[in-house]
Amino acid sequence: PREFRKLPPTQLPGHVLQLPEHDKKKLWNCGSYYIKALKDKQNPEALSEMMCHLCWDNYRYSCMMLEIVVTGIDEFDRHDYPPYFLLTRKLLSIDDGLARKRCEFFVPRLLTAVEKNREYQNATRSCVKFIHELVEENESFATTFLKTRTLGMVDTVRRTRGD
């Protein structure tokens, strides 16, 4: 079996400051902060790094972050997608023991959101292009996507490869 790092790559070496329990709870329960920061495009690269650190070997938190991404893709216009796509790439490329599970959680939700918003052609095209890129660059995503095969999206992605 493949061995994974025990600590995220963002973890500082040596003794790490331990947060008080009430601060940990605030950090874990601030989804509205992440939603606003993504929506407002407030330094998405730094935000993604922070979210990936918190999602390392944490399935519950990973699901919460991926749900935020799906909600953003579902509710906003294609011009608002870049921070969500960046975060998705980062979250799905975390090299811990949960990579496959994150994809299994995310892929059906993403496909459902895209299918639900099919009438918005530019948004759908952006999402299909993004899905195609993820299939090309992320093996876990590609495997999960091809297994899922829901709503005819595999064929849709194949048809739009030239975009």
HELIX and SHEET records of a PDB file:
HELIX    1   1 GLU A   21  TRP A   28  1                                   8    
HELIX    2   2 GLY A   31  LYS A   39  1                                   9    
HELIX    3   3 PRO A   44  CYS A   55  1                                  12    
HELIX    4   4 TYR A   59  GLU A   75  1                                  17    
HELIX    5   5 ARG A   78  ASP A   80  5                                   3    
HELIX    6   6 PRO A   82  LEU A   92  1                                  11    
HELIX    7   7 ALA A   99  LYS A  116  1                                  18    
HELIX    8   8 GLN A  121  GLU A  137  1                                  17    
HELIX    9   9 GLU A  139  THR A  148  1                                  10    
HELIX   10  10 MET A  153  ARG A  159  1                                   7    
END                                                                             
